Amino acid sequence: MTAAARSLTDSIALPSYADVEAAAQRIAGVAHRTPALTSRTANERTGANLVFKAENLQRMGAFKFRGGYNAIAALTPEQRRAGVLTYSSGNHAQAIAYASKLLGAPATIIMPLDAPAAKVAATKGYGAEVVTYDRYTQDRLELGDRLAAERGLTLIPPYDHPQVIAGQGTATKELIEEAGELDVLLVCLGGGGLLAGALLAAKALNPGCKVYGVEPEAGNDGQQSLRKGEIVKIDVPKTIADGAQTAFLGNYTFPIIRDLVEDIVTVPDAALVAAMRFFAERMKLVVEPTGCLAAAAAFTGAVPVEGKRVGVILSGGNVDLASFARFVGEGS
Ligand SMILES: *Cc1c(COP(=O)(O)O)cnc(C)c1O
């Protein structure tokens, strides 16, 4: 049975904040407690009080290490020995490759043929086996299910998994613990693992905080899904935010987002480039295009932030140096 068909027949148990707390224990001392950074210039530009959670400084360069490590650590020793499998456009692949190496589990990774070279190389560098597919014509869910069945591997998908969501929620837990109460939290949105986890943590620790998802303009399936009240599937969007090129939300992530999110907004790719330049120039941070989505929502006014205390998750910093140079060079 395919993953999609399975989800229609099973009733699923959604993760809760207790799962985020359990994840925080599993990753303690392994994942970095990344810094919460501020910028006077960013505050002056927006009239807000912004706190940036720098997951670009997380191990392997993105928050995905949290969910990947948590999901593998939560397996039985037998499952870990047999190995794990995943499909990913990049950062989740690296997270699973790296976490499985730390936890002694063999990893098989299904990656798109056109994934960024740096991400493919890093994944192989952690010792994982990489299997490629064409993301414009082939169904990675089907391929993943088939390989998992053939090889006896446990599939850990990039976002639609309770332990992945719980792990991603630890970033928001740390941010609120460190920064205190927030009026608004801005979170980028691909398949919704990071946003769903953020919602579980924020609603438990800071119920008054309004949490917004931010998508690339070219791929607003999350926004459409929220408006329609059901998961809307779109074609793989063409955007520089490669970490948010997902075509649909998941069966775990969607209900959490639908019930708890304030709204989902979009920003154009040009705003991501402007934000990348800002982080490089003013805060000395390398943030990948997808990692700039949340900040761009504050900078463009897609979410009104003036006079508010605002958490912004910088989700990752994995970008080819050649692309980075091209992006930050634009318009200068
Ligand atoms: C995966 C990823 C996202 C999107 O996360 P989802 O959990 O799929 O919504 C955003 N930014 C970066 C850097 C990522 O790697």
The ligand as a Gaussian input file, in Angstrom:
#p B3LYP/6-31G(d) Opt

LIG

0 1
 C       12.979000      21.395000       5.230000
 C       13.244000      22.813000       5.353000
 C       12.202000      23.733000       5.468000
 C       10.749000      23.328000       5.421000
 O       10.427000      22.522000       6.535000
 P        9.078000      21.682000       6.583000
 O        9.141000      20.952000       7.872000
 O        9.064000      20.762000       5.388000
 O        7.968000      22.656000       6.493000
 C       12.530000      25.052000       5.637000
 N       13.810000      25.479000       5.668000
 C       14.843000      24.634000       5.560000
 C       16.221000      25.167000       5.615000
 C       14.602000      23.264000       5.410000
 O       15.627000      22.422000       5.302000

